[in-house]
């Protein structure tokens, strides 16, 4: 479903910096993978390349039978809109839109009728435990609630692939554990593949497979033992 082959990325400037070198990865449909690594090793860059938000200097990225390197900006945008979901560490919900309006955005951008979109949004907000908060603005929600809005928005259009960038980095340990359990549950229910990049052993322990990103590429770490929120 997703294949990266010898992907490398260098940022040019006064001091050129190579952040990814020879990265290869194969992800099957429905598989949940965690990528760990030190700060600055290129975890966020890896997600941006997979999402088509940036392009590698060398190597190949194929998603759902398409070579991302051959897509123009419009085609890459359409691919992201229809087949990808993204969860950010900083939530990135729109401050002047309600929870329901934030979640509805991917559906409306994909042209779904408003009545059908409203039904799907209500279903997804219920799934993340935000019944009754549909009209709440982001300033009225806690960090955990905002992250649940972000998860609902990322999954409401039932994407093939979810990308999550440190999705619990701004949450306390107990809230993070609840959000991670919810994320895994929803990914399984929708048959969505997922890649989560994280520093957190708690987050990585929810994955089917854990990989370590180093300057030499991706190497397997194997499954981590489950960690309770109270540990």
C-alpha positions in Angstrom: 0.0 0.0 0.0 2.9 2.3 0.8 6.5 1.8 -0.2 9.6 4.0 0.4 12.7 3.0 -1.5 16.1 4.6 -0.6 14.6 7.9 0.2 17.0 10.8 1.1 16.4 14.4 1.9 18.9 17.3 2.3 18.0 20.9 3.2 20.3 23.3 1.4 21.5 26.5 2.9 24.7 28.1 4.3 25.2 24.7 5.9 23.5 21.9 3.9 21.9 19.3 6.3 21.0 15.8 5.3 18.1 14.7 7.5 17.2 11.4 5.8 19.5 9.0 4.0 18.5 5.7 2.4 15.2 5.3 4.1 13.1 2.3 3.0 9.8 1.2 4.3 6.9 -1.1 3.3 3.5 -0.6 4.9 0.6 -2.9 4.4 -3.1 -1.9 4.4 -4.4 -1.8 8.0 -0.9 -1.9 9.6 -0.1 0.4 12.5 3.6 1.4 12.8 5.4 3.6 15.2 8.6 5.4 14.3 10.9 6.5 17.1 14.1 8.6 17.0 16.0 11.5 18.6 15.0 15.1 18.0 16.2 16.4 14.6 16.7 12.9 13.1 14.0 13.6 10.5 10.8 12.0 11.8 8.5 15.0 10.8 10.3 15.3 7.5 9.5 11.6 6.8 5.8 12.2 7.4 5.9 15.3 5.2 7.5 13.4 2.3 4.9 10.6 2.6 2.1 13.1 2.6 3.5 14.8 -0.5 4.1 18.1 1.3 7.8 17.9 0.4 9.7 15.9 -2.2 12.8 13.7 -1.6 16.1 14.5 -3.3 16.5 10.8 -4.3 14.6 7.6 -3.9 11.0 6.7 -4.5 7.7 6.9 -2.6 4.7 4.9 -3.9 1.3 5.2 -2.3 -1.8 3.3 -3.5 -0.1 2.5 -6.8 1.0 6.1 -7.5 4.6 7.5 -7.6 4.4 10.6 -5.5 7.4 12.1 -7.2 5.5 12.2 -10.5 2.4 14.1 -9.1 2.1 17.8 -9.6 0.9 20.0 -6.8 -2.8 19.7 -7.6 -2.7 15.9 -7.9 -0.8 15.7 -4.6 -3.3 17.9 -2.9 -6.2 15.8 -4.2 -4.4 12.6 -3.0 -4.0 14.1 0.5 -7.6 15.3 0.7 -9.1 12.0 -0.3 -6.8 9.3 1.0 -4.7 10.7 3.9 -5.5 11.9 7.4 -3.0 13.9 9.5 -2.9 14.4 13.3 -0.5 17.1 14.5 1.1 17.6 17.9 -0.3 21.1 18.2 -3.8 20.0 17.1 -4.1 22.7 14.3 -7.9 23.1 14.8 -9.3 26.3 13.4 -10.0 28.6 16.4 -13.1 30.3 15.0 -14.9 27.0 14.0 -16.8 24.7 16.3 -15.7 21.2 17.0 -18.3 19.9 14.5 -17.2 22.4 11.8 -13.5 21.5 12.3 -14.3 17.8 11.9 -16.6 18.4 8.8 -13.8 20.2 6.8 -12.4 17.1 5.1 -15.9 15.9 4.1 -16.9 19.3 2.7 -13.6 19.7 0.8 -14.2 16.3 -0.8 -17.7 17.4 -1.9 -19.9 15.4 0.4 -23.4 16.8 0.8 -23.9 18.8 4.0 -26.6 16.5 5.3 -24.5 13.4 4.9 -21.5 15.2 6.2 -23.4 16.3 9.4 -24.4 12.7 10.0 -20.8 11.4 9.6 -19.5 14.2 11.9 -22.0 13.4 14.6 -21.0 9.7 14.4 -17.3 10.5 14.6 -17.7 13.0 17.5 -19.7 10.3 19.4 -16.9 7.8 18.7 -14.3 10.1 20.3 -16.6 10.9 23.3 -17.5 14.4 22.4 -21.3 14.1 22.3 -22.8 17.5 23.4 -19.6 19.4 22.5 -20.4 19.8 18.8 -20.9 23.6 19.1 -17.9 24.2 21.4 -15.2 26.4 20.1 -11.5 25.3 20.6 -11.0 27.8 23.4 -13.7 26.0 25.3 -12.1 22.6 25.1 -9.3 21.0 27.0 -6.0 19.7 25.4 -7.3 16.1 25.4 -10.6 17.2 23.9 -8.8 19.2 21.2 -6.7 16.2 20.3 -9.8 14.1 20.0 -11.3 16.7 17.7 -8.1 16.5 15.6 -8.3 12.7 15.5 -12.0 12.8 14.5 -11.1 15.3 11.7 -8.3 13.1 10.5 -10.4 10.0 10.3 -13.9 11.3 9.4 -13.3 10.8 5.6 -12.1 7.2 6.2 -8.6 7.7 4.8 -6.4 4.8 3.6 -3.5 6.1 5.7 -3.2 8.1 8.9 -0.1 10.1 9.7 0.4 11.3 13.3 3.2 13.6 14.3 3.8 13.4 18.1 0.0 13.3 18.7 0.3 13.1 22.5 3.3 15.4 23.0 1.1 18.2 24.6 -0.9 15.8 26.8 -0.4 14.6 30.3 0.3 10.9 30.7 -3.2 9.8 31.6 -4.9 11.8 28.8 -2.3 10.5 26.4 -3.0 6.9 27.3 -6.8 7.5 26.7 -6.1 9.3 23.3 -3.8 6.5 22.2 -6.3 3.8 23.0 -9.0 5.7 21.1 -6.7 6.3 18.1 -5.8 2.6 17.9 -9.5 1.6 18.3 -10.7 4.0 15.5 -7.8 3.0 13.1 -8.8 -0.7 13.6 -12.5 0.0 13.1 -11.9 1.9 9.8 -9.2 -0.5 8.4 -6.9 2.4 8.1 -3.1 2.0 8.0 -1.2 4.4 10.4 2.3 5.7 10.9 2.9 7.5 14.2 6.2 9.3 14.9 6.9 9.8 18.6 9.4 10.1 21.4 7.0 8.3 23.7 7.4 4.6 24.6 3.7 4.8 25.7 2.7 5.8 22.2 5.0 3.3 20.5 3.7 0.4 22.6 0.3 0.7 20.9 1.8 -0.2 17.5 2.0 -3.5 15.6 5.6 -2.7 14.7 8.2 -0.2 16.1 11.0 1.3 14.0 13.9 3.4 15.0 14.9 6.3 12.6 18.6 7.0 12.7 21.0 8.8 10.3 21.5 5.4 8.6 17.8 4.7 8.0 15.0 2.8 9.6 15.7 -0.3 11.7 13.2 -2.5 13.5 12.9 -2.4 17.3 10.1 -5.0 17.6 7.0 -4.6 19.7 7.3 -2.8 23.0 5.6 -4.1 26.2 2.3 -2.4 27.0 2.7 0.5 29.4 -0.2 1.6 31.7 -1.2 5.2 32.1 -0.2 4.9 35.8 3.2 3.4 35.1 
